[in-house]
């Protein structure tokens, strides 16, 4: 059997919750569980790095990675800002804070006006967008997203050679240029260090004395599994490990040498002298949600195919685990929780499918080794799904309701468990 183990790295808060509770009694599946204690721990680690280098709490939680209101609430409660990419995300974020960076291309007038009136920083993606803001004649705080740094070509941002054109537009207007920013579609520390140094030179060259910060965006990786599991997988990977010999070409880096707050620290260590009084802003999403969520699905039945492959059919689907939409597989294997424990402990190999009438509706293409054959009513737990997995691509296909979310907070004598709900606060629009 072509099986390679890739287990989620151990986490006491999540592991203890699963071990301490009868999940069948607590939750109907499918369900997403959010772990707030880990979220606060991750935030504190980033805050401590900023403090070590004499900087403020410059964390802006990138809310696109998870739609939960609970994460917005607790991010704001720690003094973090929120990075939004649409008018709709902005309206949600404003119920908790106005320490907000409004990003995204093709911003509507309504989106721009709402952000400006609520004193948010508008991340400008294009010169035409900057002209549009100027025509509004409102007092606006902006940053300019700069493209073509380190030769990185992108459809987003303003070419660095056009910075002088932007300064001419801003001159004699109600606009204050407070920052510059960039986003790289990679996980390179070195590229970010060089880009910061390049922007500092650009600031000095153009004598922009209003700049308070450089925003380096996100792209800060996390470790889902051990170094051994990741290297072993890459060494042994072959198409026979997957249902129908699916041939995947690309995977998220499930293990990296430097991750999370250490990634930020390496950048600050190499750029602090160049920056002088300029602050670094970050927009982490994935790295703040490391081990902050699990997704639970129920086994409906098992199909044993004529070619020897086995498929576990669940009440989840491809819209509940977003990695599959990017022509890749979510490699962290699910844990089987049996409803009854009197089982024959004979290894059983199977992939995992969903409840949609689509051939490609697979939660896990990889063939997983389970301790015994799953039965109807058993639960499958997918670990570390809070970032980009559990709800990024959710939809009501077949009119199936969206998966509910519950948050968990550890107390001395147990757990606080509550349903993720919206704050009803008013916003200035």
ABEGO torsion letter per residue (X at the ends): XBBBBBBBBBBAAAAAAAAABBAAAABBOBBBBBBAAAAAAAAAAAAAAAAAAGBBBABBBBAAABABAAAAAAAAAAGBBBBBABAAAAAAAAAABABBBBBEBGBBAAAAAAAAAAGBBBBBABAAAAAAAAAAGBBBBBBBBBBGBGGBBBABEBBAAAAAAAAAAABGBABBBABBBBBBBBABAAAAAAAAAAAAAAAAAAGBAABABBBAEBGBBBBABBAAAAAAAAAABBAAABBGGBBBABBBBABBABBEAAAAAAAAAAAAAAAEABBBBBBBAAAAABGABBBBBBBABBBBBAAGBBBBBBABBAAABAAAAAGBBBABBBBBBBABABBBBBBBBBBBBBABBBAABBABABBBBBABBBBBGBBBBBBGAABGAAAAABBBBGGBBBBBBBBBBBBAAEBBBBBBBBBABBBBX
